[in-house]
Amino acid sequence: MELFNVYPINNITITKAKGSYVWDDEGQQYLDMYGGHAVISIGHTHPHYVQRVTEQLNKIGFYSNSIKIPLQEELAKKLGKVSGKADYQLFLCNSGAEANENALKLASFYNDRSKIIAFTKSFHGRTSLAVAATDNPNIVAPVNRTDNIIFLPFNDEDALVECFQKNGNEISSVIIEGIQGVGGIHAASVPFLQLIRRLCSEYNAVFIADSVQCGYGRSGKFFSHDHAGVDADIYTMAKGMGNGFPVAGIIIAPHIHAKHFMLGTTFGGNHLACAAALAVLEVMEKENLMQNAESIGNYLMDELKKLPYLKNVRGKGLMIGFDVPEELKDLKKNLLFNQHIFTGEAKPNVIRLLPPLALRKKDADEFLEAVKEEIETMTEKVVS
Ligand SMILES: Cc1ncc(COP(=O)(O)O)c(C=O)c1O
């Protein structure tokens, strides 16, 4: 049997990882400024994480949601504390798309409506409703097409007000990334998020904060939407939650009530997933990783802004993007193959940095030196 060929892959086989570094099968070391697509939060193979997951696996890895799983309650309590949303309720699942799917569905159960507002350049996942709310027709199959999604321009307050004035009583939910990731690292503006909050409250619509990529401390606050000082009704999360273990969830404001069987999952919230998620939160707290993301992120952005050719350095914490001009169109490839540094990209010309939240200053300096060297080589101009 062959693999279904959906990924354009680099010819690299990673066999070992530690902190912000990975090694290939020939022993070559790489700096991971991509975090396996924003997934590695506390650092690869963190000893506390390895120990907690291993110990749990030796006790019990999985049993279904038909029994009590005290680890789920422990996780809910810890997540409430670290995220500052102690009065929310937790539903666990397995991936970012599934989290968004559940959030959109729950919103619809809540207000018995079916229209969803999403925004240009959004990415919410590849399952049915999540992909329908994603602004990329290339990944929406005919079966996913629905007229329940209303796409509005990102950060356009007038368009949002007009839409609510016209269709307000039909809008079930508004779904928005606090910082668009796949869309190229663009932050929702503070007034825009505040307006969404106000309109959702006024029209009894549900504000869904997609925090799959921008959440879990990456922006320097637990949820990037927190920078606007507003509370969403549902937050969706995945990626950094398990530091590589597939675990995801939604947290739900207290006014939305659960009914038996309205949501459900076989694997979600299993013992092993909870142990991984707890280990992540424990390390985040103990090592002050949100503060680290903020300070190292600010340092990286300040230094990147000093470099020639790089345009529109932007982001928050360790979710950073910048545009590269035509001369540097091979920068991502050259960083990988000449400098042995993984970075991410967003088409057509954006480099995305999504490193572990435990990135150290010396790792950031190594990256900055490498970028300088590549700019010099690619433009034959010395960068001071
Ligand atoms: C903002 C956002 N939402 C949802 C998803 C989908 O997550 P998953 O790939 O775990 O289904 C992603 C994945 O990149 C994402 O960036």
Ligand as a Chemical Component Dictionary entry (heavy atoms), coordinates in Angstrom:
data_LIG
# 
_chem_comp.id                   LIG 
_chem_comp.type                 NON-POLYMER 
_chem_comp.pdbx_formal_charge   0 
_chem_comp.three_letter_code    LIG 
# 
loop_
_chem_comp_atom.comp_id 
_chem_comp_atom.atom_id 
_chem_comp_atom.alt_atom_id 
_chem_comp_atom.type_symbol 
_chem_comp_atom.charge 
_chem_comp_atom.model_Cartn_x 
_chem_comp_atom.model_Cartn_y 
_chem_comp_atom.model_Cartn_z 
_chem_comp_atom.pdbx_ordinal 
LIG C1 C1 C 0 -6.908 28.575 13.321 1  
LIG C2 C2 C 0 -7.040 27.102 13.033 2  
LIG N1 N1 N 0 -8.206 26.502 13.269 3  
LIG C3 C3 C 0 -8.373 25.181 13.049 4  
LIG C4 C4 C 0 -7.339 24.408 12.562 5  
LIG C5 C5 C 0 -7.561 22.948 12.292 6  
LIG O1 O1 O 0 -6.870 22.174 13.223 7  
LIG P1 P1 P 0 -6.600 20.625 12.944 8  
LIG O2 O2 O 0 -5.620 20.544 11.823 9  
LIG O3 O3 O 0 -6.071 20.108 14.248 10 
LIG O4 O4 O 0 -7.912 20.008 12.594 11 
LIG C6 C6 C 0 -6.094 25.002 12.298 12 
LIG C7 C7 C 0 -4.977 24.202 11.754 13 
LIG O5 O5 O 0 -3.994 24.699 11.267 14 
LIG C8 C8 C 0 -5.942 26.391 12.541 15 
LIG O6 O6 O 0 -4.787 27.024 12.289 16 
# 
loop_
_chem_comp_bond.comp_id 
_chem_comp_bond.atom_id_1 
_chem_comp_bond.atom_id_2 
_chem_comp_bond.value_order 
_chem_comp_bond.pdbx_ordinal 
LIG C1 C2 SING 1  
LIG C2 N1 SING 2  
LIG C2 C8 DOUB 3  
LIG N1 C3 DOUB 4  
LIG C3 C4 SING 5  
LIG C4 C5 SING 6  
LIG C4 C6 DOUB 7  
LIG C5 O1 SING 8  
LIG O1 P1 SING 9  
LIG P1 O2 DOUB 10 
LIG P1 O3 SING 11 
LIG P1 O4 SING 12 
LIG C6 C7 SING 13 
LIG C6 C8 SING 14 
LIG C7 O5 DOUB 15 
LIG C8 O6 SING 16 
# 
